[in-house]
């Protein structure tokens, strides 16, 4: 469950309570099921005007098919009450809903709304700071600490948009294997008032699993002005060939301002590129204006204004250049973002992207200029923002350049491209043990790959646990230690070592047959009798099997209870996954794990206002060939409802 924070602000912030307060609901969080209604009431004791915001977007006061804002003013007390009603709640309604006094940016109150029709995943939680809203002065910095399950990838968003590392943003991740947690730290430096907003930490595999903090940045006092680009005010601007670029930067009066383009110093030539400076002693500020006349495609890039005396006092803007008719000059001229992703072999990668575009711009995923579609390898979800690509069972061959393009379905104009450079990371080469060799180990092991060993005749391994190439904090390392080969007793084992392959069915009972008086280990860990395992006289029984029960099981047979080993029987217990089920449009898949393996049953459900046509549940079964799996039943659909796809698209983008 998400951390529920107190409404009260920390007294150290020295911020007085405002006159705007949400009186319903009484709690700071509100959870509703999809299809239900959301009701919020906000009061302004001094009769101040009230505006509502969803995340950072203002909610229009006029009524729509689903949303309605009503106001009542008490003629005696002057107290104003605003009631926000959202009918037929959808997941896109999740997030922070804020009641604001538009004449005082610090006079606000908010409630976090969660709309869910799925079972909750293990909670993502921002543990630092403890308050759901912080106020901080400009030019300072803040750090947020988020924790989640160790197997989850944590990502950050700002006002609903992905937030990645940059000149003033630092994101770090680390896994705590002992505590089974993943920790992600977000730091934002050299704060400006424009950095105010909602910062959220999400589970990348389930964006509904999140926690957030609202940050308010107060303007700095005079004399404390830092470098800030004031024209253009947005973080990017798009020009056409031949236009004039004007970038204005404001700083303190004594600041030495320098300009950079794509990391290299700007070179004014006084013919086409100029820099003009002016000072305002009354305001104690300096302005520096960079002008580029007659821009060409070569002028596209990132323009940075920097305080020459400080490496952190910077601000930048991205400039895109299109042809005179507004079309992209070449692929490099299309507004784009580039993100580096380190892939784990034999795991999965989830990519997500969003871009400022119109409803007619449809996302498209490609690799090496080949359009990707959903199937056994790729799962694509473009029904909401951001659009998501999941690559299953990653292999070395999946390394490469992936692109997410937003293309107009009518004109084929590309509004933007997000480029993902997927790579892997190598581990150091291992040395084989003395009197032994590698059994299964790549010559250049990569992140996620394993190495196993074997011994020469007459020797035995001290440990059969595979070594795994792991990655933490940007570096790779081997989890585990290389075993050694020890001399066997002169007496030959009476039971030869063997390896059996066993296919596990989820939700069943599995029996592994061995000999009386044996000891059982799983992946090198000794097993005991309990709720999960029953060690019988000649077998190991695994009850209520799940995908987590796969692994190597060793049955070690001793001679008459002595330490002398007669032999080892190994069982390689594995399972097999069916193709990934995709939820029906206007519906969901329930009681289904991410693995969707042999024996697992998944249930389907439609959203409010829709009815299910087809199989309500499907089971992953083994074919008669014993080599393939398939889903029973038929693919269901959800029929009914009155809202069009375009209407939903507009609602999501609001």
LUMPA-103400 format. One line per field, with one value per residue (C-alpha): x, y, z; residue number from 1. Coordinates in nm, 3 decimals, always signed. Example, Ala and Ser with C-alpha at 12.3 -4.5 7.8 and 13.67 -1.06 7.14 Angstrom:
BEGIN
u (+1.230, +1.367) $
v (-0.450, -0.106) $
w (+0.780, +0.714) $
resi (1, 2) $
This chain:
BEGIN
u (+0.000, +0.114, +0.233, -0.051, +0.094, -0.038, -0.205, +0.008, +0.326, +0.655, +0.688, +1.046, +0.907, +0.762, +0.452, +0.120, -0.194, -0.407, -0.779, -0.850, -0.921, -1.073, -1.351, -1.451, -1.307, -1.161, -0.860, -0.571, -0.617, -0.927, -0.950, -1.238, -1.307, -1.332, -1.683, -1.764, -1.797, -1.543, -1.679, -1.456, -1.561, -1.336, -1.405, -1.253, -1.328, -1.263, -1.474, -1.167, -1.217, -1.148, -0.989, -0.940, -0.636, -0.575, -0.199, -0.079, -0.375, -0.660, -1.005, -1.242, -1.526, -1.792, -1.965, -1.870, -2.018, -1.827, -1.698, -1.898, -1.792, -2.056, -2.009, -2.216, -2.149, -2.296, -2.454, -2.404, -2.051, -1.916, -1.776, -1.740, -1.780, -1.680, -1.794, -1.609, -1.787, -1.625, -1.860, -1.763, -1.409, -1.129, -0.764, -0.671, -0.847, -0.586, -0.340, -0.328, -0.640, -0.567, -0.797, -0.622, -0.665, -0.547, -0.436, -0.202, +0.008, +0.075, -0.294, -0.377, -0.501, -0.490, -0.612, -0.447, -0.706, -0.646, -0.878, -0.815, -0.984, -0.681, -0.539, -0.279, +0.086, +0.342, +0.347, +0.592, +0.659, +0.844, +1.001, +1.192, +1.057, +0.776, +0.539, +0.330, +0.401, +0.724, +0.806, +1.162, +1.343, +1.471, +1.843, +1.837, +1.796, +1.583, +1.620, +1.340, +1.394, +1.164, +1.158, +0.986, +1.024, +1.376, +1.241, +1.072, +1.218, +1.140, +1.092, +1.020, +0.768, +0.720, +0.364, +0.279, +0.572, +0.881, +1.172, +1.527, +1.873, +1.994, +2.201, +2.008, +1.850, +2.028, +1.865, +2.037, +1.922, +2.049, +1.919, +1.928, +1.936, +1.914, +1.604, +1.457, +1.406, +1.494, +1.589, +1.576, +1.697, +1.587, +1.779, +1.697, +1.949, +1.952, +1.575, +1.361, +0.993, +0.919, +1.031, +0.719, +0.482, +0.410, +0.701, +0.594, +0.780, +0.624, +0.665, +0.765, +0.570, +0.252, +0.219, -0.083, +0.157, +0.304, +0.364, +0.412, +0.516, +0.408, +0.698, +0.649, +0.954, +0.947, +1.111, +1.453, +1.502, +1.669, +2.042, +2.012, +1.923, +2.059, +2.102, +1.763, +1.651, +1.342, +1.293, +1.168, +0.992, +0.940, +1.223, +1.224, +1.136, +1.086, +1.188, +1.181, +1.481, +1.553, +1.393, +1.580, +1.655, +1.646, +1.746, +1.749, +1.917, +1.883, +2.137, +2.274, +2.439, +2.791, +2.749, +2.979, +2.739, +2.877, +2.690, +2.731, +2.578, +2.566, +2.837, +3.080, +3.132, +2.915, +3.118, +2.960, +3.083, +2.900, +2.764, +2.500, +2.553, +2.544, +2.548, +2.404, +2.423, +2.233, +2.217, +1.937, +2.094, +1.754, +1.659, +2.021, +2.008, +2.189, +2.039, +2.232, +2.066, +2.197, +2.078, +2.119, +1.991, +1.882, +1.890, +1.973, +1.948, +2.303, +2.177, +1.952, +2.071, +2.084, +2.168, +2.303, +2.339, +2.600, +2.746, +3.119, +3.195, +2.960, +2.920, +2.564, +2.427, +2.302, +1.986, +1.925, +1.674, +1.649, +1.611, +1.458, +1.472, +1.220, +1.199, +1.010, +0.692, +0.708, +0.825, +1.129, +1.447, +1.589, +1.555, +1.797, +1.578, +1.271, +1.230, +1.371, +1.497, +1.770, +1.771, +2.033, +1.895, +2.110, +1.942, +1.956, +1.988, +1.709, +1.481, +1.257, +1.278, +0.993, +1.020, +0.772, +0.754, +0.530, +0.551, +0.357, +0.141, -0.217, -0.482, -0.420, -0.058, -0.038, +0.264, +0.463, +0.748, +1.028, +1.368, +1.619, +1.341, +1.121, +0.780, +0.716, +0.381, +0.253, +0.327, +0.521, +0.834, +0.693, +0.394, +0.279, +0.020, -0.071, -0.421, -0.302, -0.019, +0.268, +0.281, +0.463, +0.681, +0.775, +1.047, +1.012, +1.286, +1.567, +1.867, +2.192, +2.031, +1.786, +2.063, +2.010, +1.829, +1.454, +1.241, +0.904, +0.762, +0.450, +0.317, +0.009, -0.226, -0.337, -0.022, +0.245, +0.414, +0.630, +0.585, +0.869, +1.086, +1.212, +1.523, +1.620, +1.977, +1.959, +2.289, +2.419, +2.712, +2.997, +3.130, +3.496, +3.610, +3.616, +3.892, +3.805, +3.883, +4.194, +4.116, +3.799, +3.658, +3.358, +3.040, +2.826, +2.979, +3.003, +3.346, +3.231, +2.961, +2.706, +2.470, +2.217, +2.410, +2.531, +2.837, +2.852, +3.151, +3.245, +3.536, +3.773, +3.724, +3.803, +3.704, +3.378, +3.254, +3.227, +2.915, +2.680, +2.520, +2.564, +2.746, +2.532, +2.656, +2.478, +2.483, +2.456, +2.528, +2.665, +2.914, +2.890, +2.996, +2.965, +2.711, +2.865, +3.214, +3.393, +3.377, +3.679, +3.725, +3.795, +3.931, +3.670, +3.710, +3.891, +3.559, +3.360, +3.005, +2.755, +2.489, +2.601, +2.527, +2.231, +2.025, +1.651, +1.444, +1.101, +0.825, +0.634, +0.261, +0.152, -0.096, -0.022, +0.176, +0.515, +0.690, +1.063, +1.162, +1.499, +1.634, +1.580, +1.791, +1.880, +1.929, +1.759, +1.893, +1.744, +1.990, +2.245, +2.010, +1.919, +1.543, +1.340, +0.995, +0.727, +0.417, +0.588, +0.806, +0.753, +1.062, +0.946, +1.141, +1.219, +1.084, +1.049, +0.693, +0.641, +0.289, +0.090, +0.360, +0.431, +0.670, +0.908, +0.961, +1.171, +1.541, +1.797, +1.705, +1.986, +1.918, +2.244, +2.265, +2.503, +2.637, +2.466, +2.430, +2.804, +2.957, +3.070, +2.860, +2.733, +2.590, +2.374, +2.051, +1.978, +1.637, +1.618, +1.264, +1.148, +0.826, +0.720, +0.527, +0.231, +0.212, +0.133, -0.241, -0.351, -0.647, -0.953, -1.025, -1.231, -1.142, -0.870, -0.696, -0.718, -0.553, -0.270, +0.102, +0.358, +0.494, +0.169, +0.313, +0.188, -0.109, -0.194, -0.552, -0.627, -0.968, -1.116, -1.342, -1.496, -1.513, -1.837, -2.088, -1.941, -2.027, -1.792, -1.830, -1.618, -1.427, -1.427, -1.113, -0.831, -0.574, -0.220, -0.212, +0.042, -0.026, -0.037, +0.307, +0.443, +0.663, +0.425, +0.173, -0.148, -0.433, -0.769, -1.089, -1.141, -1.012, -1.285, -1.405, -1.586, -1.892, -2.112, -2.031, -2.093, -1.767, -1.563, -1.190, -1.118, -1.307, -1.100, -0.781, -0.867, -0.951, -0.619, -0.426, -0.601) $
v (+0.000, +0.353, +0.568, +0.797, +1.127, +1.389, +1.701, +1.917, +2.062, +2.040, +2.345, +2.396, +2.506, +2.816, +2.812, +2.922, +2.728, +2.881, +2.948, +2.675, +2.326, +2.005, +1.904, +1.583, +1.326, +1.367, +1.147, +1.256, +0.957, +0.830, +0.485, +0.400, +0.117, +0.180, +0.288, +0.446, +0.822, +1.058, +1.339, +1.616, +1.928, +2.231, +2.543, +2.893, +3.064, +3.415, +3.368, +3.332, +3.191, +2.817, +2.628, +2.251, +2.077, +1.715, +1.667, +1.995, +2.045, +2.279, +2.118, +2.327, +2.473, +2.397, +2.059, +1.766, +1.420, +1.295, +1.595, +1.869, +2.161, +2.336, +2.635, +2.763, +3.092, +3.145, +3.494, +3.539, +3.409, +3.463, +3.109, +2.956, +2.579, +2.410, +2.053, +1.844, +1.532, +1.279, +1.004, +0.664, +0.687, +0.551, +0.484, +0.810, +0.992, +0.861, +1.114, +1.425, +1.644, +1.989, +2.269, +2.607, +2.975, +3.123, +3.446, +3.267, +2.976, +2.851, +2.843, +2.487, +2.151, +1.815, +1.456, +1.160, +0.960, +0.601, +0.428, +0.057, -0.252, -0.473, -0.634, -0.415, -0.484, -0.457, -0.090, +0.171, +0.430, +0.760, +0.736, +1.066, +1.326, +1.206, +1.490, +1.475, +1.846, +2.038, +2.406, +2.508, +2.823, +2.871, +2.800, +2.518, +2.144, +1.854, +1.475, +1.217, +0.854, +0.583, +0.212, -0.086, -0.459, -0.564, -0.724, -0.400, -0.118, +0.223, +0.527, +0.895, +1.131, +1.507, +1.634, +1.303, +1.306, +1.079, +1.246, +1.138, +1.253, +1.587, +1.896, +1.960, +1.619, +1.318, +0.972, +0.681, +0.324, +0.050, -0.292, -0.412, -0.791, -0.856, -0.637, -0.743, -0.377, -0.150, +0.206, +0.500, +0.851, +1.162, +1.486, +1.819, +2.100, +2.477, +2.493, +2.749, +2.834, +2.650, +2.326, +2.331, +2.040, +1.675, +1.430, +1.063, +0.733, +0.445, +0.071, +0.057, -0.268, -0.128, +0.251, +0.239, +0.142, +0.480, +0.739, +1.112, +1.439, +1.793, +2.040, +2.419, +2.633, +2.988, +3.265, +3.375, +3.715, +3.997, +3.960, +3.579, +3.552, +3.242, +3.163, +3.115, +3.110, +3.332, +3.326, +3.083, +2.987, +2.622, +2.371, +2.343, +2.548, +2.458, +2.691, +2.674, +2.723, +3.095, +3.198, +3.394, +3.226, +3.441, +3.286, +3.523, +3.429, +3.615, +3.603, +3.797, +4.132, +4.002, +3.672, +3.597, +3.432, +3.192, +3.014, +2.655, +2.464, +2.085, +2.108, +2.322, +2.699, +2.915, +3.120, +3.460, +3.577, +3.917, +3.832, +3.568, +3.483, +3.762, +3.793, +4.110, +4.186, +4.441, +4.519, +4.645, +4.787, +4.857, +4.488, +4.377, +4.144, +4.094, +3.965, +3.793, +3.752, +3.496, +3.565, +3.329, +3.471, +3.257, +2.925, +2.603, +2.238, +2.264, +2.509, +2.246, +2.130, +2.213, +2.575, +2.614, +2.933, +2.884, +3.072, +3.054, +3.033, +2.739, +2.400, +2.359, +2.708, +2.633, +2.632, +2.504, +2.488, +2.241, +2.389, +2.193, +2.312, +2.208, +2.290, +2.601, +2.399, +2.262, +1.910, +1.741, +1.810, +1.465, +1.216, +1.410, +1.722, +1.553, +1.650, +1.352, +1.218, +0.957, +0.722, +0.459, +0.132, -0.149, -0.484, -0.796, -1.120, -1.378, -1.121, -0.854, -0.485, -0.235, +0.086, +0.371, +0.703, +1.005, +1.322, +1.647, +1.572, +1.594, +1.323, +1.230, +1.138, +0.762, +0.599, +0.341, +0.119, +0.004, -0.160, -0.115, +0.060, -0.250, -0.182, -0.399, -0.561, -0.742, -1.114, -1.371, -1.152, -0.799, -0.665, -0.317, -0.111, +0.219, +0.255, +0.513, +0.759, +0.680, +0.408, +0.094, -0.170, -0.480, -0.711, -1.060, -1.315, -1.081, -1.226, -1.080, -1.047, -0.793, -0.534, -0.244, +0.082, +0.097, +0.396, +0.521, +0.755, +0.970, +0.991, +1.175, +0.916, +1.166, +1.355, +1.106, +1.402, +1.281, +1.498, +1.337, +1.031, +0.875, +0.663, +0.383, +0.257, -0.090, -0.245, -0.495, -0.484, -0.739, -0.908, -0.995, -1.326, -1.606, -1.861, -2.231, -2.415, -2.629, -2.986, -2.853, -2.659, -2.454, -2.650, -2.366, -2.018, -1.765, -1.645, -1.286, -1.315, -1.032, -0.891, -1.161, -1.459, -1.750, -1.971, -2.331, -2.561, -2.929, -3.124, -3.378, -3.748, -3.824, -3.473, -3.317, -2.956, -2.789, -2.605, -2.652, -2.304, -2.112, -1.778, -1.490, -1.170, -0.886, -0.507, -0.239, +0.133, +0.123, -0.160, -0.536, -0.809, -1.185, -1.302, -1.607, -1.752, -1.990, -2.339, -2.563, -2.929, -3.169, -3.523, -3.797, -4.091, -4.396, -4.579, -4.518, -4.390, -4.671, -4.437, -4.261, -3.891, -3.827, -3.534, -3.553, -3.282, -3.224, -2.998, -2.814, -2.737, -2.434, -2.512, -2.883, -3.118, -3.234, -3.552, -3.607, -3.972, -4.055, -4.303, -4.347, -4.140, -3.867, -3.495, -3.244, -2.908, -2.646, -2.419, -2.501, -2.432, -2.721, -2.796, -2.869, -3.012, -2.742, -2.603, -2.601, -2.912, -3.261, -3.482, -3.843, -4.163, -4.182, -3.862, -3.484, -3.352, -2.988, -2.863, -2.590, -2.533, -2.191, -2.042, -1.957, -2.331, -2.387, -2.460, -2.736, -2.989, -3.213, -3.544, -3.635, -4.003, -4.096, -4.433, -4.548, -4.194, -4.123, -3.829, -4.044, -3.959, -4.251, -4.030, -3.733, -3.730, -3.391, -3.270, -2.967, -2.842, -2.597, -2.463, -2.313, -1.993, -1.943, -1.643, -1.322, -1.253, -0.903, -0.748, -0.691, -0.332, -0.177, -0.470, -0.629, -0.957, -1.070, -1.330, -1.360, -1.334, -1.169, -1.515, -1.682, -2.034, -2.392, -2.460, -2.095, -1.970, -1.607, -1.443, -1.161, -0.876, -0.581, -0.221, -0.070, -0.042, -0.326, -0.696, -0.987, -1.198, -1.514, -1.715, -1.571, -1.766, -1.933, -2.187, -2.241, -2.614, -2.857, -2.987, -3.361, -3.329, -3.250, -2.983, -2.688, -2.499, -2.322, -2.122, -2.295, -2.117, -1.823, -1.466, -1.257, -0.909, -0.632, -0.494, -0.200, +0.152, +0.481, +0.671, +0.684, +0.612, +0.976, +1.087, +0.859, +0.980, +1.341, +1.250, +1.075, +1.369, +1.623) $
w (+0.000, -0.068, +0.215, +0.340, +0.452, +0.691, +0.553, +0.781, +0.633, +0.819, +1.044, +0.929, +0.594, +0.763, +0.541, +0.689, +0.615, +0.340, +0.321, +0.062, +0.200, +0.066, +0.307, +0.125, +0.136, +0.484, +0.401, +0.179, -0.054, -0.234, -0.397, -0.630, -0.872, -1.245, -1.340, -1.003, -0.937, -0.779, -0.556, -0.413, -0.218, -0.161, +0.050, +0.045, +0.377, +0.244, -0.068, -0.290, -0.636, -0.667, -0.958, -0.990, -1.140, -1.241, -1.209, -1.370, -1.607, -1.513, -1.514, -1.726, -1.515, -1.777, -1.760, -1.986, -2.032, -1.728, -1.535, -1.363, -1.140, -0.928, -0.694, -0.403, -0.214, +0.134, +0.125, +0.502, +0.560, +0.209, +0.215, -0.133, -0.187, -0.513, -0.587, -0.848, -0.977, -1.213, -1.333, -1.476, -1.338, -1.557, -1.485, -1.664, -1.377, -1.131, -0.992, -0.777, -0.790, -0.649, -0.531, -0.578, -0.507, -0.842, -0.674, -0.428, -0.560, -0.206, -0.107, -0.222, -0.099, -0.276, -0.271, -0.447, -0.643, -0.747, -0.993, -1.025, -1.163, -1.105, -0.796, -0.628, -0.703, -0.427, -0.333, -0.459, -0.189, -0.165, +0.181, +0.174, +0.229, +0.454, +0.354, +0.037, -0.034, +0.011, -0.039, -0.118, -0.227, -0.581, -0.642, -0.387, -0.455, -0.337, -0.328, -0.335, -0.229, -0.366, -0.278, -0.440, -0.492, -0.598, -0.918, -1.030, -1.239, -1.089, -1.314, -1.243, -1.402, -1.372, -1.420, -1.588, -1.835, -1.814, -1.633, -1.713, -1.608, -1.745, -1.664, -1.340, -1.283, -1.133, -1.111, -0.938, -0.872, -0.642, -0.542, -0.181, -0.223, +0.152, +0.197, -0.142, -0.238, -0.528, -0.433, -0.676, -0.586, -0.779, -0.724, -0.891, -0.852, -0.909, -0.870, -1.053, -1.002, -1.326, -1.159, -0.938, -0.998, -0.918, -0.909, -0.914, -0.877, -1.078, -1.116, -1.485, -1.535, -1.374, -1.397, -1.162, -0.882, -0.787, -0.517, -0.565, -0.402, -0.490, -0.500, -0.479, -0.565, -0.426, -0.634, -0.511, -0.345, -0.537, -0.548, -0.553, -0.923, -1.091, -1.457, -1.623, -1.986, -2.006, -2.386, -2.505, -2.181, -2.279, -2.272, -2.652, -2.959, -3.326, -3.611, -3.989, -4.217, -4.254, -3.923, -3.655, -3.323, -3.008, -2.675, -2.376, -2.049, -1.718, -1.433, -1.138, -1.204, -1.134, -1.322, -1.615, -1.865, -2.129, -2.411, -2.535, -2.828, -2.788, -2.522, -2.725, -2.671, -2.898, -3.147, -3.229, -3.571, -3.568, -3.913, -3.839, -3.470, -3.210, -2.830, -2.672, -2.299, -2.089, -1.716, -1.493, -1.176, -1.022, -1.047, -0.992, -1.294, -1.623, -1.950, -2.229, -2.570, -2.822, -3.179, -3.477, -3.807, -4.102, -3.918, -4.103, -4.004, -3.865, -3.600, -3.438, -3.097, -2.727, -2.635, -2.282, -2.076, -1.802, -1.509, -1.582, -1.209, -1.133, -1.300, -1.163, -1.237, -1.590, -1.801, -2.152, -2.437, -2.728, -3.078, -3.369, -3.730, -3.998, -4.368, -4.481, -4.540, -4.187, -4.279, -4.130, -4.330, -4.252, -3.968, -3.752, -3.779, -3.626, -3.259, -3.071, -2.744, -2.702, -2.404, -2.317, -2.175, -2.030, -2.094, -1.876, -2.074, -2.023, -1.861, -2.009, -2.104, -2.084, -2.291, -2.271, -2.449, -2.492, -2.700, -2.735, -3.040, -3.162, -3.137, -3.503, -3.428, -3.366, -3.195, -3.393, -3.265, -3.496, -3.489, -3.769, -3.967, -3.939, -3.779, -3.470, -3.386, -3.077, -3.062, -2.863, -2.861, -2.837, -2.643, -2.751, -2.564, -2.731, -2.587, -2.333, -2.272, -2.250, -2.517, -2.399, -2.570, -2.370, -2.505, -2.358, -2.288, -2.394, -2.576, -2.703, -3.044, -2.897, -2.859, -3.100, -3.175, -3.110, -3.213, -3.095, -3.362, -3.346, -3.701, -3.831, -3.984, -4.251, -4.354, -4.234, -4.064, -3.774, -3.465, -3.275, -3.223, -2.902, -2.965, -2.726, -2.751, -2.593, -2.495, -2.245, -2.002, -1.978, -1.665, -1.608, -1.758, -1.501, -1.444, -1.439, -1.111, -1.083, -1.202, -1.364, -1.657, -1.770, -1.828, -1.963, -1.978, -2.266, -2.367, -2.303, -2.031, -2.023, -1.760, -1.665, -1.803, -1.586, -1.566, -1.442, -1.394, -1.396, -1.251, -1.402, -1.329, -0.965, -0.845, -0.731, -0.711, -0.371, -0.496, -0.789, -0.764, -1.093, -1.089, -1.221, -1.386, -1.202, -1.231, -0.963, -0.975, -1.329, -1.268, -1.318, -1.077, -1.026, -0.768, -0.605, -0.594, -0.829, -0.671, -0.633, -0.731, -0.442, -0.469, -0.441, -0.203, -0.336, -0.306, -0.623, -0.566, -0.585, -0.731, -1.048, -1.072, -1.301, -1.428, -1.495, -1.660, -1.502, -1.637, -1.364, -1.384, -1.180, -0.902, -0.884, -0.656, -0.782, -0.660, -0.717, -0.659, -0.500, -0.242, +0.127, +0.367, +0.117, +0.171, -0.057, -0.177, -0.411, -0.589, -0.317, -0.022, +0.212, +0.219, +0.533, +0.597, +0.606, +0.440, +0.099, +0.102, +0.242, +0.252, +0.248, +0.288, -0.082, -0.242, -0.220, -0.253, -0.360, -0.284, -0.460, -0.719, -0.866, -1.120, -0.832, -0.765, -1.076, -1.022, -0.970, -0.699, -0.567, -0.392, -0.214, -0.118, +0.165, +0.278, +0.597, +0.730, +0.703, +0.521, +0.230, -0.075, -0.278, -0.549, -0.643, -0.842, -0.997, -1.112, -1.342, -1.273, -1.539, -1.683, -2.012, -2.084, -2.315, -2.546, -2.360, -2.320, -2.418, -2.232, -2.452, -2.547, -2.263, -2.038, -1.827, -1.743, -1.380, -1.154, -1.403, -1.330, -1.555, -1.649, -1.771, -1.760, -1.801, -1.572, -1.502, -1.550, -1.642, -1.605, -1.813, -1.711, -1.895, -1.777, -1.654, -1.938, -2.146, -2.163, -2.217, -2.531, -2.540, -2.280, -1.928, -1.840, -2.034, -1.913, -2.038, -2.128, -2.272, -2.621, -2.700, -2.856, -2.506, -2.667, -2.705, -2.492, -2.589, -2.436, -2.396, -2.497, -2.732, -2.726, -2.557, -2.653, -2.465, -2.642, -2.563, -2.436, -2.611, -2.604, -2.923, -2.941, -3.025, -2.720, -2.503, -2.666, -2.589, -2.233, -2.181, -2.319, -2.100) $
resi (1, 2, 3, 4, 5, 6, 7, 8, 9, 10, 11, 12, 13, 14, 15, 16, 17, 18, 19, 20, 21, 22, 23, 24, 25, 26, 27, 28, 29, 30, 31, 32, 33, 34, 35, 36, 37, 38, 39, 40, 41, 42, 43, 44, 45, 46, 47, 48, 49, 50, 51, 52, 53, 54, 55, 56, 57, 58, 59, 60, 61, 62, 63, 64, 65, 66, 67, 68, 69, 70, 71, 72, 73, 74, 75, 76, 77, 78, 79, 80, 81, 82, 83, 84, 85, 86, 87, 88, 89, 90, 91, 92, 93, 94, 95, 96, 97, 98, 99, 100, 101, 102, 103, 104, 105, 106, 107, 108, 109, 110, 111, 112, 113, 114, 115, 116, 117, 118, 119, 120, 121, 122, 123, 124, 125, 126, 127, 128, 129, 130, 131, 132, 133, 134, 135, 136, 137, 138, 139, 140, 141, 142, 143, 144, 145, 146, 147, 148, 149, 150, 151, 152, 153, 154, 155, 156, 157, 158, 159, 160, 161, 162, 163, 164, 165, 166, 167, 168, 169, 170, 171, 172, 173, 174, 175, 176, 177, 178, 179, 180, 181, 182, 183, 184, 185, 186, 187, 188, 189, 190, 191, 192, 193, 194, 195, 196, 197, 198, 199, 200, 201, 202, 203, 204, 205, 206, 207, 208, 209, 210, 211, 212, 213, 214, 215, 216, 217, 218, 219, 220, 221, 222, 223, 224, 225, 226, 227, 228, 229, 230, 231, 232, 233, 234, 235, 236, 237, 238, 239, 240, 241, 242, 243, 244, 245, 246, 247, 248, 249, 250, 251, 252, 253, 254, 255, 256, 257, 258, 259, 260, 261, 262, 263, 264, 265, 266, 267, 268, 269, 270, 271, 272, 273, 274, 275, 276, 277, 278, 279, 280, 281, 282, 283, 284, 285, 286, 287, 288, 289, 290, 291, 292, 293, 294, 295, 296, 297, 298, 299, 300, 301, 302, 303, 304, 305, 306, 307, 308, 309, 310, 311, 312, 313, 314, 315, 316, 317, 318, 319, 320, 321, 322, 323, 324, 325, 326, 327, 328, 329, 330, 331, 332, 333, 334, 335, 336, 337, 338, 339, 340, 341, 342, 343, 344, 345, 346, 347, 348, 349, 350, 351, 352, 353, 354, 355, 356, 357, 358, 359, 360, 361, 362, 363, 364, 365, 366, 367, 368, 369, 370, 371, 372, 373, 374, 375, 376, 377, 378, 379, 380, 381, 382, 383, 384, 385, 386, 387, 388, 389, 390, 391, 392, 393, 394, 395, 396, 397, 398, 399, 400, 401, 402, 403, 404, 405, 406, 407, 408, 409, 410, 411, 412, 413, 414, 415, 416, 417, 418, 419, 420, 421, 422, 423, 424, 425, 426, 427, 428, 429, 430, 431, 432, 433, 434, 435, 436, 437, 438, 439, 440, 441, 442, 443, 444, 445, 446, 447, 448, 449, 450, 451, 452, 453, 454, 455, 456, 457, 458, 459, 460, 461, 462, 463, 464, 465, 466, 467, 468, 469, 470, 471, 472, 473, 474, 475, 476, 477, 478, 479, 480, 481, 482, 483, 484, 485, 486, 487, 488, 489, 490, 491, 492, 493, 494, 495, 496, 497, 498, 499, 500, 501, 502, 503, 504, 505, 506, 507, 508, 509, 510, 511, 512, 513, 514, 515, 516, 517, 518, 519, 520, 521, 522, 523, 524, 525, 526, 527, 528, 529, 530, 531, 532, 533, 534, 535, 536, 537, 538, 539, 540, 541, 542, 543, 544, 545, 546, 547, 548, 549, 550, 551, 552, 553, 554, 555, 556, 557, 558, 559, 560, 561, 562, 563, 564, 565, 566, 567, 568, 569, 570, 571, 572, 573, 574, 575, 576, 577, 578, 579, 580, 581, 582, 583, 584, 585, 586, 587, 588, 589, 590, 591, 592, 593, 594, 595, 596, 597, 598, 599, 600, 601, 602, 603, 604, 605, 606, 607, 608, 609, 610, 611, 612, 613, 614, 615, 616, 617, 618, 619, 620, 621, 622, 623, 624, 625, 626, 627, 628, 629, 630, 631, 632, 633, 634, 635, 636, 637, 638, 639, 640, 641, 642, 643, 644, 645, 646, 647, 648, 649, 650, 651, 652, 653, 654) $
